[in-house]
Amino acid sequence: MKNTKFVVKVVRGTRAAEYVRRIDASPVQTTLKRNLALVMGKLTAEDVVNSLGNSRCIPELVPVQVSD
């Protein structure tokens, strides 16, 4: 059975897209490698997007299929 989880993709100007790796640190840690991104539920991912919305980057939710 597959579930839909989310990763948060962050674009900062002309740099390569990054993915949120940790949310418990301040500022949020990101990585260039999608396989190292934090896979989270929709509500948590939306909270991260809202917290990053005030910075100079463009956050985006990216759905990911994961197996249970």
C-alpha positions as CSV (number, residue, x, y, z in Angstrom):
1,M,0.0,0.0,0.0
2,K,1.3,3.5,-0.9
3,N,0.8,6.7,1.1
4,T,1.3,10.2,-0.1
5,K,3.8,12.2,2.0
6,F,5.4,15.6,1.2
7,V,8.8,17.2,0.9
8,V,9.3,20.9,0.8
9,K,11.2,22.3,-2.2
10,V,12.9,25.7,-1.7
11,V,14.0,27.9,-4.6
12,R,16.2,30.9,-3.8
13,G,16.7,33.1,-6.9
14,T,18.8,31.5,-9.6
15,R,20.4,28.9,-7.3
16,A,19.5,25.2,-7.7
17,A,16.4,23.9,-5.9
18,E,17.0,22.7,-2.4
19,Y,14.9,20.4,-0.1
20,V,14.2,20.8,3.6
21,R,16.3,18.4,5.5
22,R,15.6,19.3,9.2
23,I,13.0,21.6,10.7
24,D,14.0,21.4,14.4
25,A,17.0,23.7,13.8
26,S,16.8,27.4,13.3
27,P,17.2,28.3,10.5
28,V,15.7,25.3,8.7
29,Q,18.4,23.1,7.2
30,T,18.2,22.3,3.5
31,T,20.0,19.9,1.1
32,L,20.5,19.6,-2.6
33,K,19.8,15.9,-2.5
34,R,16.1,15.0,-2.7
35,N,16.7,11.6,-1.2
36,L,18.0,13.2,2.0
37,A,14.9,15.5,2.3
38,L,12.6,15.2,5.3
39,V,9.4,13.3,4.3
40,M,6.5,14.6,6.3
41,G,2.7,14.7,6.5
42,K,0.7,17.4,4.8
43,L,0.0,19.5,7.9
44,T,3.7,19.5,9.0
45,A,4.8,20.4,5.4
46,E,2.3,23.2,5.2
47,D,3.6,24.6,8.5
48,V,7.1,24.6,7.1
49,V,6.0,26.3,3.9
50,N,4.2,29.0,6.0
51,S,7.3,29.6,8.2
52,L,9.5,29.9,5.1
53,G,7.0,32.1,3.3
54,N,8.4,35.2,5.1
55,S,12.0,34.6,3.9
56,R,13.5,35.4,0.5
57,C,12.8,32.0,-1.0
58,I,9.9,30.3,-2.7
59,P,8.8,27.2,-0.9
60,E,6.7,24.5,-2.6
61,L,5.1,21.2,-1.5
62,V,6.1,18.2,-3.5
63,P,4.1,15.0,-3.2
64,V,6.0,11.7,-2.8
65,Q,4.7,8.2,-2.9
66,V,6.0,6.1,0.0
67,S,5.2,2.5,0.8
68,D,4.1,1.4,4.3
